Amino acid sequence: MAAAACASLEETESFITCSICLCEFDAEFRKPKFLPCAHTVCLKCLEEIHKNFVIACPLCRKEFSYQDNVTCLPNNSYVLHMLRLTEKNAEPASKPDLEGKPTWCLTCGAVAKQSCSVHSIIDVTANTIKNFESLLNLRDDLKKMRDQGQTKLALAIEKRKEIQTHFQQLSQSLKLVLHEVTVQEDQNNLLLVEMISQLEANSPQLRSRLSSSEMITGQDDQDPILSELMSVVDGSKPEDSFEILKEKMKKTLQSYESKLAEAVAMAKSIMYQKKSIISVWLTDSNNQAIPTWDLLESGFNTYWPNDTCLSPTKRDFLLLSHIVFSIQKRGQKINKESNSDFSAVSSKAKPVATKLGEPSSLVKTERSLVKTENTNTTVKLDPSTEKFDLNKSTLVVVVRRHGTLKGAVHIRLSSSCDSPFMQQLGKICFHSSKQVSNAIGKTVPDVFLLLPACKDLADFSYNGLTGLPPTRHYMEAGISLCPDENGVFNCWNLVFALRHFEQKKNEMHLKTIQPIHFIGQVTEGIDVIEMLSWTSKHQRSGYTFTLESR
Protein backbone atom coordinates (compact mmCIF):
# COMPACT_ATOMS: atom_id res chain seq x y z
CA MET A 1 0.00 0.00 0.00
CA ALA A 2 2.81 2.35 0.87
CA ALA A 3 4.50 1.66 -2.47
CA ALA A 4 1.25 2.28 -4.35
CA ALA A 5 0.67 5.50 -2.47
CA CYS A 6 4.21 6.66 -3.22
CA ALA A 7 3.81 5.88 -6.92
CA SER A 8 0.48 7.71 -6.98
CA LEU A 9 2.09 10.71 -5.30
CA GLU A 10 4.89 10.77 -7.88
CA GLU A 11 2.40 10.60 -10.73
CA THR A 12 0.42 13.45 -9.21
CA GLU A 13 3.54 15.58 -8.80
CA SER A 14 4.62 14.96 -12.40
CA PHE A 15 1.12 15.92 -13.56
CA ILE A 16 1.04 19.23 -11.68
CA THR A 17 4.70 20.09 -12.37
CA CYS A 18 6.05 21.88 -15.46
CA SER A 19 8.33 19.56 -17.45
CA ILE A 20 10.62 22.43 -18.39
CA CYS A 21 11.40 24.30 -15.18
CA LEU A 22 10.23 21.48 -12.84
CA CYS A 23 8.18 24.03 -10.91
CA GLU A 24 4.64 23.42 -9.73
CA PHE A 25 1.86 25.02 -11.69
CA ASP A 26 -0.19 27.72 -10.06
CA ALA A 27 -3.13 29.95 -10.93
CA GLU A 28 -1.11 33.15 -11.36
CA PHE A 29 2.46 33.16 -12.78
CA ARG A 30 2.83 29.52 -13.77
CA LYS A 31 -0.55 28.78 -15.26
CA PRO A 32 -0.63 25.48 -17.16
CA LYS A 33 -1.06 26.31 -20.86
CA PHE A 34 -2.12 23.90 -23.56
CA LEU A 35 0.05 23.94 -26.74
CA PRO A 36 -1.46 22.98 -30.12
CA CYS A 37 0.43 19.67 -29.83
CA ALA A 38 -1.50 18.87 -26.57
CA HIS A 39 1.57 19.27 -24.32
CA THR A 40 1.34 21.48 -21.23
CA VAL A 41 3.89 24.16 -20.31
CA CYS A 42 3.76 26.80 -17.61
CA LEU A 43 3.11 30.41 -18.63
CA LYS A 44 6.57 31.61 -17.57
CA CYS A 45 8.39 29.04 -19.71
CA LEU A 46 5.99 29.65 -22.58
CA GLU A 47 6.87 33.36 -22.60
CA GLU A 48 10.56 32.46 -22.90
CA ILE A 49 10.16 30.07 -25.84
CA HIS A 50 7.75 32.36 -27.75
CA LYS A 51 10.15 34.12 -30.17
CA ASN A 52 9.46 35.89 -33.46
CA PHE A 53 5.79 34.85 -33.24
CA VAL A 54 6.84 31.17 -33.27
CA ILE A 55 6.40 28.63 -30.46
CA ALA A 56 8.67 25.58 -30.51
CA CYS A 57 7.40 22.84 -28.22
CA PRO A 58 10.31 21.73 -26.00
CA LEU A 59 8.90 18.23 -25.71
CA CYS A 60 8.05 17.22 -29.29
CA ARG A 61 10.06 19.98 -31.11
CA LYS A 62 7.11 20.98 -33.26
CA GLU A 63 6.90 24.66 -34.23
CA PHE A 64 3.69 26.68 -34.29
CA SER A 65 3.04 30.19 -35.53
CA TYR A 66 1.25 32.28 -32.91
CA GLN A 67 0.76 36.02 -33.42
CA ASP A 68 -1.13 36.88 -30.19
CA ASN A 69 0.01 37.02 -26.57
CA VAL A 70 0.73 33.58 -25.09
CA THR A 71 -1.61 34.36 -22.19
CA CYS A 72 -4.45 33.83 -24.65
CA LEU A 73 -3.63 30.14 -25.02
CA PRO A 74 -6.14 27.85 -23.23
CA ASN A 75 -5.41 26.75 -19.64
CA ASN A 76 -5.18 23.06 -18.71
CA SER A 77 -8.25 22.92 -16.48
CA TYR A 78 -7.47 19.36 -15.43
CA VAL A 79 -4.15 20.42 -13.94
CA LEU A 80 -5.74 23.35 -12.13
CA HIS A 81 -8.43 21.04 -10.72
CA MET A 82 -5.72 18.60 -9.59
CA LEU A 83 -3.88 21.46 -7.87
CA ARG A 84 -6.98 22.40 -5.92
CA LEU A 85 -7.52 18.80 -4.85
CA THR A 86 -3.90 18.45 -3.81
CA GLU A 87 -3.98 21.60 -1.70
CA LYS A 88 -7.28 20.50 -0.10
CA ASN A 89 -6.10 17.00 0.77
CA ALA A 90 -2.69 18.08 2.08
CA GLU A 91 -2.37 17.63 5.87
CA PRO A 92 -0.53 20.24 7.89
CA ALA A 93 1.17 17.51 9.91
CA SER A 94 2.89 16.19 6.81
CA LYS A 95 4.48 19.55 5.99
CA PRO A 96 8.21 19.62 6.63
CA ASP A 97 9.73 22.18 8.93
CA LEU A 98 10.82 24.88 6.49
CA GLU A 99 11.62 27.44 9.13
CA GLY A 100 14.40 25.50 10.79
CA LYS A 101 17.47 24.29 8.93
CA PRO A 102 17.83 25.19 5.24
CA THR A 103 16.05 23.01 2.71
CA TRP A 104 16.16 22.88 -1.09
CA CYS A 105 13.16 22.30 -3.32
CA LEU A 106 14.11 20.00 -6.20
CA THR A 107 10.82 20.77 -7.93
CA CYS A 108 11.26 24.57 -8.03
CA GLY A 109 15.04 24.53 -8.20
CA ALA A 110 15.35 27.09 -5.40
CA VAL A 111 15.33 27.44 -1.60
CA ALA A 112 12.17 25.79 -0.29
CA LYS A 113 9.21 27.97 0.66
CA GLN A 114 5.98 27.30 2.49
CA SER A 115 4.29 26.60 -0.85
CA CYS A 116 6.83 23.82 -1.55
CA SER A 117 5.45 21.53 1.12
CA VAL A 118 4.19 19.03 -1.44
CA HIS A 119 7.37 19.19 -3.57
CA SER A 120 10.49 17.11 -3.36
CA ILE A 121 12.55 18.73 -0.58
CA ILE A 122 15.98 17.78 0.77
CA ASP A 123 17.96 19.04 3.72
CA VAL A 124 21.11 20.93 2.73
CA THR A 125 23.69 23.20 4.29
CA ALA A 126 24.11 26.92 3.59
CA ASN A 127 27.20 26.29 1.43
CA THR A 128 25.31 23.73 -0.64
CA ILE A 129 22.55 26.28 -1.26
CA LYS A 130 25.14 28.78 -2.50
CA ASN A 131 26.52 26.16 -4.90
CA PHE A 132 23.03 25.39 -6.18
CA GLU A 133 22.34 29.07 -6.72
CA SER A 134 25.63 29.45 -8.63
CA LEU A 135 24.73 26.51 -10.83
CA LEU A 136 21.31 27.99 -11.54
CA ASN A 137 22.82 31.36 -12.38
CA LEU A 138 25.27 29.63 -14.71
CA ARG A 139 22.40 27.79 -16.34
CA ASP A 140 20.55 31.04 -16.91
CA ASP A 141 23.68 32.67 -18.34
CA LEU A 142 24.23 29.76 -20.69
CA LYS A 143 20.62 29.99 -21.85
CA LYS A 144 21.03 33.71 -22.56
CA MET A 145 24.27 33.07 -24.45
CA ARG A 146 22.55 30.32 -26.44
CA ASP A 147 19.66 32.63 -27.32
CA GLN A 148 22.07 35.40 -28.32
CA GLY A 149 24.05 32.96 -30.45
CA GLN A 150 20.92 31.74 -32.19
CA THR A 151 19.82 35.32 -32.83
CA LYS A 152 23.19 36.20 -34.34
CA LEU A 153 23.13 33.05 -36.45
CA ALA A 154 19.68 33.97 -37.76
CA LEU A 155 20.97 37.46 -38.64
CA ALA A 156 23.99 35.92 -40.37
CA ILE A 157 21.66 33.75 -42.44
CA GLU A 158 19.67 36.82 -43.51
CA LYS A 159 22.86 38.65 -44.52
CA ARG A 160 24.03 35.62 -46.49
CA LYS A 161 20.72 35.61 -48.31
CA GLU A 162 21.28 39.28 -49.22
CA ILE A 163 24.77 38.40 -50.48
CA GLN A 164 23.32 35.52 -52.48
CA THR A 165 20.81 37.88 -54.13
CA HIS A 166 23.62 40.30 -55.02
CA PHE A 167 25.72 37.57 -56.64
CA GLN A 168 22.70 36.28 -58.55
CA GLN A 169 22.08 39.75 -59.96
CA LEU A 170 25.78 40.11 -60.78
CA SER A 171 25.78 36.72 -62.51
CA GLN A 172 22.73 37.67 -64.59
CA SER A 173 24.36 40.98 -65.55
CA LEU A 174 27.56 39.23 -66.65
CA LYS A 175 25.53 36.76 -68.68
CA LEU A 176 23.76 39.64 -70.43
CA VAL A 177 27.10 41.33 -71.15
CA LEU A 178 28.46 38.05 -72.51
CA HIS A 179 25.35 37.64 -74.66
CA GLU A 180 25.74 41.16 -76.11
CA VAL A 181 29.43 40.55 -76.87
CA THR A 182 28.61 37.19 -78.45
CA VAL A 183 25.94 38.75 -80.67
CA GLN A 184 28.36 41.46 -81.82
CA GLU A 185 31.05 38.85 -82.42
CA ASP A 186 28.67 36.70 -84.49
CA GLN A 187 27.62 39.73 -86.56
CA ASN A 188 31.25 40.64 -87.19
CA ASN A 189 32.11 37.05 -88.16
CA LEU A 190 29.15 36.95 -90.55
CA LEU A 191 30.22 40.17 -92.24
CA LEU A 192 33.82 38.97 -92.36
CA VAL A 193 32.87 35.69 -94.04
CA GLU A 194 30.64 37.55 -96.50
CA MET A 195 33.39 39.98 -97.51
CA ILE A 196 36.00 37.23 -97.81
CA SER A 197 33.63 35.29 -100.07
CA GLN A 198 33.15 38.34 -102.27
CA LEU A 199 36.90 38.88 -102.45
CA GLU A 200 37.57 35.27 -103.39
CA ALA A 201 34.91 35.36 -106.14
CA ASN A 202 37.39 35.54 -109.05
CA SER A 203 36.98 36.01 -112.78
CA PRO A 204 37.58 32.37 -113.92
CA GLN A 205 34.30 31.38 -112.31
CA LEU A 206 32.52 34.13 -114.22
CA ARG A 207 34.16 33.05 -117.42
CA SER A 208 33.02 29.49 -116.78
CA ARG A 209 29.49 30.73 -116.35
CA LEU A 210 29.79 32.82 -119.49
CA SER A 211 31.12 29.83 -121.50
CA SER A 212 28.20 27.69 -120.42
CA SER A 213 25.81 30.40 -121.57
CA GLU A 214 27.54 30.62 -124.95
CA MET A 215 27.31 26.88 -125.49
CA ILE A 216 23.59 26.96 -124.88
CA THR A 217 22.81 29.99 -127.01
CA GLY A 218 25.32 29.20 -129.71
CA GLN A 219 26.81 32.69 -129.63
CA ASP A 220 30.41 31.71 -130.35
CA ASP A 221 31.20 35.10 -131.77
CA GLN A 222 30.97 36.92 -128.37
CA ASP A 223 33.16 40.00 -128.25
CA PRO A 224 36.31 39.06 -126.20
CA ILE A 225 36.57 42.62 -124.81
CA LEU A 226 32.99 42.50 -123.58
CA SER A 227 33.64 39.04 -122.06
CA GLU A 228 36.60 40.43 -120.18
CA LEU A 229 34.51 43.34 -118.88
CA MET A 230 31.74 40.99 -117.78
CA SER A 231 34.25 38.86 -115.89
CA VAL A 232 35.25 41.93 -113.87
CA VAL A 233 31.75 43.19 -113.02
CA ASP A 234 29.67 41.17 -110.55
CA GLY A 235 26.10 40.36 -111.62
CA SER A 236 26.71 41.19 -115.31
CA LYS A 237 24.69 39.70 -118.16
CA PRO A 238 25.59 39.13 -121.85
CA GLU A 239 23.05 41.71 -122.98
CA ASP A 240 24.49 44.44 -120.74
CA SER A 241 25.95 47.45 -122.51
CA PHE A 242 29.12 49.30 -121.55
CA GLU A 243 27.10 51.96 -119.73
CA ILE A 244 25.20 49.34 -117.71
CA LEU A 245 28.44 47.57 -116.78
CA LYS A 246 29.94 50.88 -115.69
CA GLU A 247 26.89 51.71 -113.58
CA LYS A 248 26.95 48.30 -111.93
CA MET A 249 30.63 48.73 -111.18
CA LYS A 250 29.92 52.10 -109.54
CA LYS A 251 27.28 50.54 -107.31
CA THR A 252 29.65 47.73 -106.38
CA LEU A 253 32.38 50.26 -105.58
CA GLN A 254 29.97 52.27 -103.44
CA SER A 255 29.01 49.13 -101.57
CA TYR A 256 32.65 48.31 -100.89
CA GLU A 257 33.34 51.88 -99.80
CA SER A 258 30.39 51.73 -97.41
CA LYS A 259 31.67 48.49 -95.90
CA LEU A 260 35.16 49.97 -95.57
CA ALA A 261 33.79 53.10 -93.90
CA GLU A 262 31.71 51.03 -91.48
CA ALA A 263 34.67 48.77 -90.61
CA VAL A 264 37.04 51.74 -90.18
CA ALA A 265 34.54 53.56 -87.97
CA MET A 266 34.04 50.52 -85.75
CA ALA A 267 37.76 49.78 -85.55
CA LYS A 268 38.41 53.42 -84.75
CA SER A 269 35.74 53.35 -82.03
CA ILE A 270 37.36 50.29 -80.47
CA MET A 271 40.80 51.91 -80.65
CA TYR A 272 39.33 55.05 -79.07
CA GLN A 273 38.00 52.96 -76.20
CA LYS A 274 41.33 51.21 -75.74
CA LYS A 275 43.34 54.43 -75.61
CA SER A 276 40.84 56.36 -73.52
CA ILE A 277 41.88 56.81 -69.90
CA ILE A 278 39.23 55.86 -67.34
CA SER A 279 39.46 57.17 -63.77
CA VAL A 280 37.42 55.76 -60.90
CA TRP A 281 36.67 57.47 -57.59
CA LEU A 282 34.61 56.09 -54.75
CA THR A 283 32.67 57.92 -52.03
CA ASP A 284 30.61 56.74 -49.10
CA SER A 285 27.01 57.73 -48.35
CA ASN A 286 28.26 61.00 -46.83
CA ASN A 287 30.15 61.92 -50.02
CA GLN A 288 33.49 61.31 -48.30
CA ALA A 289 36.28 59.93 -50.46
CA ILE A 290 37.13 56.25 -50.04
CA PRO A 291 40.84 55.49 -50.63
CA THR A 292 41.31 53.17 -53.59
CA TRP A 293 44.11 51.91 -55.77
CA ASP A 294 46.24 54.72 -57.19
CA LEU A 295 45.91 53.30 -60.69
CA LEU A 296 42.13 53.63 -60.51
CA GLU A 297 42.25 57.28 -59.47
CA SER A 298 45.08 58.33 -61.80
CA GLY A 299 43.43 56.48 -64.70
CA PHE A 300 44.09 53.44 -66.87
CA ASN A 301 43.59 52.42 -70.50
CA THR A 302 43.25 49.05 -72.21
CA TYR A 303 45.70 49.58 -75.07
CA TRP A 304 48.16 46.67 -74.71
CA PRO A 305 49.33 45.87 -78.26
CA ASN A 306 52.10 43.52 -77.14
CA ASP A 307 50.19 41.53 -74.53
CA THR A 308 48.84 38.25 -75.86
CA CYS A 309 48.01 36.79 -72.44
CA LEU A 310 46.23 39.23 -70.13
CA SER A 311 46.65 39.17 -66.37
CA PRO A 312 43.54 39.00 -64.13
CA THR A 313 43.84 42.74 -63.40
CA LYS A 314 44.00 43.63 -67.09
CA ARG A 315 41.02 41.39 -67.80
CA ASP A 316 39.05 43.29 -65.15
CA PHE A 317 40.13 46.60 -66.68
CA LEU A 318 39.04 45.42 -70.13
CA LEU A 319 35.63 44.34 -68.83
CA LEU A 320 35.21 47.62 -66.92
CA SER A 321 36.10 49.62 -70.04
CA HIS A 322 33.53 47.71 -72.10
CA ILE A 323 30.83 48.26 -69.46
CA VAL A 324 31.62 52.00 -69.16
CA PHE A 325 31.31 52.63 -72.89
CA SER A 326 28.20 50.41 -73.11
CA ILE A 327 26.58 52.58 -70.43
CA GLN A 328 27.72 55.66 -72.34
CA LYS A 329 26.12 54.50 -75.58
CA ARG A 330 22.93 53.48 -73.81
CA GLY A 331 22.74 56.85 -72.04
CA GLN A 332 23.28 58.70 -75.31
CA LYS A 333 20.49 56.69 -76.91
CA ILE A 334 18.13 57.51 -74.02
CA ASN A 335 19.02 61.19 -74.21
CA LYS A 336 18.50 61.17 -77.96
CA GLU A 337 15.08 59.58 -77.63
CA SER A 338 14.00 61.96 -74.86
CA ASN A 339 15.26 65.00 -76.77
CA SER A 340 14.10 63.96 -80.24
CA ASP A 341 12.26 67.25 -80.75
CA PHE A 342 15.32 69.25 -79.80
CA SER A 343 17.77 67.17 -81.81
CA ALA A 344 16.66 68.75 -85.09
CA VAL A 345 18.12 72.10 -84.08
CA SER A 346 21.05 70.85 -81.97
CA SER A 347 24.54 71.77 -83.06
CA LYS A 348 26.62 69.30 -85.00
CA ALA A 349 29.61 67.57 -83.39
CA LYS A 350 33.02 68.88 -84.28
CA PRO A 351 35.00 66.66 -86.66
CA VAL A 352 37.95 64.74 -85.32
CA ALA A 353 40.85 63.55 -87.46
CA THR A 354 43.29 60.92 -86.26
CA LYS A 355 46.95 60.75 -87.07
CA LEU A 356 46.14 58.06 -89.63
CA GLY A 357 44.18 60.64 -91.60
CA GLU A 358 40.79 58.98 -91.83
CA PRO A 359 37.98 61.17 -93.21
CA SER A 360 36.48 63.32 -90.50
CA SER A 361 32.96 62.34 -91.60
CA LEU A 362 33.51 58.82 -90.29
CA VAL A 363 34.04 59.90 -86.70
CA LYS A 364 32.14 62.30 -84.44
CA THR A 365 33.08 63.48 -81.00
CA GLU A 366 31.11 62.03 -78.12
CA ARG A 367 30.39 63.41 -74.70
CA SER A 368 31.70 60.82 -72.28
CA LEU A 369 29.90 59.81 -69.11
CA VAL A 370 33.25 59.27 -67.42
CA LYS A 371 36.43 61.27 -67.41
CA THR A 372 38.43 60.11 -70.43
CA GLU A 373 41.51 61.27 -72.24
CA ASN A 374 42.38 60.16 -75.75
CA THR A 375 46.05 60.44 -76.62
CA ASN A 376 45.79 59.67 -80.32
CA THR A 377 43.53 62.44 -81.61
CA THR A 378 44.14 66.05 -82.51
CA VAL A 379 41.31 68.57 -82.51
CA LYS A 380 40.82 70.70 -85.59
CA LEU A 381 39.79 74.23 -84.72
CA ASP A 382 36.92 75.64 -86.68
CA PRO A 383 37.90 78.98 -88.25
CA SER A 384 34.97 80.69 -86.54
CA THR A 385 36.41 79.85 -83.08
CA GLU A 386 39.90 81.23 -83.77
CA LYS A 387 39.07 84.59 -82.21
CA PHE A 388 41.08 84.32 -79.02
CA ASP A 389 42.40 87.71 -77.94
CA LEU A 390 44.85 87.46 -75.06
CA ASN A 391 44.38 91.11 -74.07
CA LYS A 392 40.62 90.67 -73.64
CA SER A 393 40.33 87.09 -72.42
CA THR A 394 39.88 85.42 -69.06
CA LEU A 395 40.83 81.86 -68.12
CA VAL A 396 38.16 80.05 -66.08
CA VAL A 397 39.22 77.02 -64.04
CA VAL A 398 36.17 74.96 -62.98
CA VAL A 399 36.71 72.73 -59.93
CA ARG A 400 34.75 69.50 -59.48
CA ARG A 401 35.07 66.58 -57.12
CA HIS A 402 33.50 63.28 -58.06
CA GLY A 403 31.42 65.22 -60.59
CA THR A 404 30.08 67.72 -58.04
CA LEU A 405 30.80 71.39 -58.75
CA LYS A 406 32.97 72.98 -56.05
CA GLY A 407 33.55 76.41 -57.60
CA ALA A 408 35.28 78.34 -60.38
CA VAL A 409 38.42 80.47 -60.49
CA HIS A 410 38.69 83.40 -62.96
CA ILE A 411 42.14 84.54 -64.14
CA ARG A 412 42.34 87.86 -65.97
CA LEU A 413 45.22 87.38 -68.43
CA SER A 414 47.97 89.99 -68.47
CA SER A 415 49.14 91.56 -71.71
CA SER A 416 52.73 90.86 -70.60
CA CYS A 417 52.18 87.08 -70.83
CA ASP A 418 51.87 87.11 -74.62
CA SER A 419 53.77 84.06 -75.90
CA PRO A 420 53.23 81.18 -78.36
CA PHE A 421 52.39 78.94 -75.40
CA MET A 422 49.60 81.18 -74.09
CA GLN A 423 48.25 81.82 -77.60
CA GLN A 424 48.02 78.09 -78.30
CA LEU A 425 46.50 77.32 -74.89
CA GLY A 426 43.95 80.13 -75.24
CA LYS A 427 42.84 79.05 -78.73
CA ILE A 428 42.36 75.40 -77.79
CA CYS A 429 40.30 76.31 -74.72
CA PHE A 430 38.39 79.19 -76.32
CA HIS A 431 34.69 78.60 -75.50
CA SER A 432 35.52 74.90 -75.15
CA SER A 433 36.25 73.36 -71.75
CA LYS A 434 39.36 71.19 -71.69
CA GLN A 435 40.48 69.11 -68.75
CA VAL A 436 43.64 70.76 -67.52
CA SER A 437 44.32 68.57 -64.46
CA ASN A 438 42.92 65.58 -62.63
CA ALA A 439 44.87 65.92 -59.38
CA ILE A 440 46.05 68.38 -56.79
CA GLY A 441 49.84 68.41 -56.92
CA LYS A 442 51.85 70.25 -54.31
CA THR A 443 50.24 72.64 -51.85
CA VAL A 444 51.20 74.60 -48.75
CA PRO A 445 48.28 76.10 -46.80
CA ASP A 446 47.82 79.79 -47.59
CA VAL A 447 51.13 79.83 -49.54
CA PHE A 448 50.51 78.25 -52.96
CA LEU A 449 48.50 75.62 -54.86
CA LEU A 450 49.96 73.68 -57.80
CA LEU A 451 47.90 71.80 -60.41
CA PRO A 452 49.86 69.51 -62.78
CA ALA A 453 48.64 69.75 -66.37
CA CYS A 454 47.33 66.66 -68.17
CA LYS A 455 49.42 65.03 -70.87
CA ASP A 456 47.00 66.17 -73.59
CA LEU A 457 47.93 69.78 -72.87
CA ALA A 458 51.67 69.17 -72.47
CA ASP A 459 52.67 68.96 -76.15
CA PHE A 460 53.03 72.71 -76.55
CA SER A 461 55.73 75.10 -77.63
CA TYR A 462 57.26 76.73 -74.56
CA ASN A 463 59.06 79.40 -76.58
CA GLY A 464 58.81 82.84 -75.03
CA LEU A 465 57.33 81.55 -71.79
CA THR A 466 60.61 81.69 -69.90
CA GLY A 467 60.88 85.41 -70.68
CA LEU A 468 57.70 86.29 -68.77
CA PRO A 469 57.95 88.15 -65.44
CA PRO A 470 57.88 86.05 -62.25
CA THR A 471 54.84 85.61 -60.03
CA ARG A 472 55.37 87.64 -56.87
CA HIS A 473 52.15 88.67 -55.14
CA TYR A 474 48.94 87.36 -53.58
CA MET A 475 46.12 86.33 -56.01
CA GLU A 476 48.48 86.00 -58.97
CA ALA A 477 48.54 82.95 -61.24
CA GLY A 478 51.56 81.59 -63.07
CA ILE A 479 53.03 78.74 -65.09
CA SER A 480 55.81 76.51 -63.74
CA LEU A 481 57.70 74.37 -66.29
CA CYS A 482 59.02 70.87 -65.57
CA PRO A 483 62.24 69.76 -67.31
CA ASP A 484 63.17 66.15 -67.92
CA GLU A 485 66.56 64.58 -67.11
CA ASN A 486 68.04 66.22 -70.21
CA GLY A 487 66.79 69.66 -69.21
CA VAL A 488 64.06 69.73 -71.88
CA PHE A 489 60.65 71.05 -70.79
CA ASN A 490 58.02 68.34 -71.26
CA CYS A 491 55.15 69.43 -69.00
CA TRP A 492 53.85 72.40 -67.02
CA ASN A 493 51.94 73.28 -63.86
CA LEU A 494 49.36 75.94 -63.05
CA VAL A 495 50.35 77.72 -59.80
CA PHE A 496 48.29 80.09 -57.63
CA ALA A 497 49.95 82.45 -55.13
CA LEU A 498 48.13 82.84 -51.80
CA ARG A 499 48.24 85.33 -48.94
CA HIS A 500 51.57 84.18 -47.40
CA PHE A 501 53.32 83.70 -50.75
CA GLU A 502 55.60 86.71 -50.26
CA GLN A 503 56.87 85.83 -46.77
CA LYS A 504 60.56 84.92 -46.68
CA LYS A 505 60.02 81.98 -44.35
CA ASN A 506 58.18 80.21 -47.19
CA GLU A 507 61.00 80.51 -49.73
CA MET A 508 62.13 76.96 -48.95
CA HIS A 509 58.73 75.67 -50.10
CA LEU A 510 58.88 77.66 -53.34
CA LYS A 511 62.35 76.57 -54.44
CA THR A 512 61.05 73.28 -55.80
CA ILE A 513 58.56 74.96 -58.17
CA GLN A 514 60.35 78.16 -59.19
CA PRO A 515 60.53 79.96 -61.49
CA ILE A 516 56.80 80.67 -61.75
CA HIS A 517 56.03 82.73 -64.87
CA PHE A 518 53.26 85.28 -64.30
CA ILE A 519 50.21 85.01 -66.60
CA GLY A 520 47.44 86.94 -64.86
CA GLN A 521 45.48 88.04 -61.79
CA VAL A 522 42.82 85.98 -59.98
CA THR A 523 39.63 88.06 -60.00
CA GLU A 524 37.13 85.49 -58.68
CA GLY A 525 37.26 82.24 -56.73
CA ILE A 526 40.32 82.86 -54.54
CA ASP A 527 38.38 81.31 -51.64
CA VAL A 528 38.17 78.05 -53.62
CA ILE A 529 41.95 78.02 -54.08
CA GLU A 530 42.54 78.76 -50.39
CA MET A 531 40.20 75.94 -49.41
CA LEU A 532 42.02 73.50 -51.70
CA SER A 533 45.39 74.54 -50.25
CA TRP A 534 44.32 73.16 -46.86
CA THR A 535 43.42 69.69 -48.15
CA SER A 536 45.48 66.81 -46.81
CA LYS A 537 46.86 64.05 -49.03
CA HIS A 538 43.99 61.63 -48.43
CA GLN A 539 41.48 64.40 -49.23
CA ARG A 540 42.94 65.26 -52.65
CA SER A 541 41.50 62.36 -54.60
CA GLY A 542 38.57 62.74 -56.97
CA TYR A 543 39.23 66.32 -58.12
CA THR A 544 39.08 67.38 -61.77
CA PHE A 545 39.91 70.82 -63.17
CA THR A 546 38.69 72.07 -66.55
CA LEU A 547 40.02 75.15 -68.32
CA GLU A 548 38.15 77.48 -70.65
CA SER A 549 39.18 80.81 -72.16
CA ARG A 550 36.49 83.45 -72.63
Secondary structure as GFF3:
##gff-version 3
##sequence-region A 1 550
A	DSSP	alpha_helix	2	15	.	.	.	ID=ss1
A	DSSP	beta_strand	32	34	.	.	.	ID=ss2
A	DSSP	beta_strand	40	42	.	.	.	ID=ss3
A	DSSP	alpha_helix	43	49	.	.	.	ID=ss4
A	DSSP	beta_strand	50	51	.	.	.	ID=ss5
A	DSSP	beta_strand	54	56	.	.	.	ID=ss6
A	DSSP	beta_strand	63	65	.	.	.	ID=ss7
A	DSSP	three_ten_helix	70	72	.	.	.	ID=ss8
A	DSSP	alpha_helix	77	89	.	.	.	ID=ss9
A	DSSP	three_ten_helix	92	94	.	.	.	ID=ss10
A	DSSP	beta_strand	103	105	.	.	.	ID=ss11
A	DSSP	beta_strand	110	111	.	.	.	ID=ss12
A	DSSP	three_ten_helix	114	116	.	.	.	ID=ss13
A	DSSP	beta_strand	121	123	.	.	.	ID=ss14
A	DSSP	alpha_helix	126	200	.	.	.	ID=ss15
A	DSSP	alpha_helix	203	217	.	.	.	ID=ss16
A	DSSP	alpha_helix	224	232	.	.	.	ID=ss17
A	DSSP	alpha_helix	242	275	.	.	.	ID=ss18
A	DSSP	beta_strand	282	283	.	.	.	ID=ss19
A	DSSP	beta_strand	289	290	.	.	.	ID=ss20
A	DSSP	alpha_helix	294	298	.	.	.	ID=ss21
A	DSSP	alpha_helix	312	338	.	.	.	ID=ss22
A	DSSP	alpha_helix	340	343	.	.	.	ID=ss23
A	DSSP	beta_strand	352	354	.	.	.	ID=ss24
A	DSSP	three_ten_helix	360	362	.	.	.	ID=ss25
A	DSSP	beta_strand	377	379	.	.	.	ID=ss26
A	DSSP	three_ten_helix	383	385	.	.	.	ID=ss27
A	DSSP	three_ten_helix	390	392	.	.	.	ID=ss28
A	DSSP	beta_strand	394	401	.	.	.	ID=ss29
A	DSSP	beta_strand	404	413	.	.	.	ID=ss30
A	DSSP	three_ten_helix	415	417	.	.	.	ID=ss31
A	DSSP	alpha_helix	420	428	.	.	.	ID=ss32
A	DSSP	beta_strand	434	437	.	.	.	ID=ss33
A	DSSP	beta_strand	443	444	.	.	.	ID=ss34
A	DSSP	beta_strand	448	452	.	.	.	ID=ss35
A	DSSP	three_ten_helix	455	457	.	.	.	ID=ss36
A	DSSP	beta_strand	476	483	.	.	.	ID=ss37
A	DSSP	beta_strand	489	497	.	.	.	ID=ss38
A	DSSP	three_ten_helix	504	506	.	.	.	ID=ss39
A	DSSP	alpha_helix	507	510	.	.	.	ID=ss40
A	DSSP	beta_strand	517	524	.	.	.	ID=ss41
A	DSSP	alpha_helix	526	533	.	.	.	ID=ss42
A	DSSP	three_ten_helix	537	539	.	.	.	ID=ss43
A	DSSP	beta_strand	543	549	.	.	.	ID=ss44
###
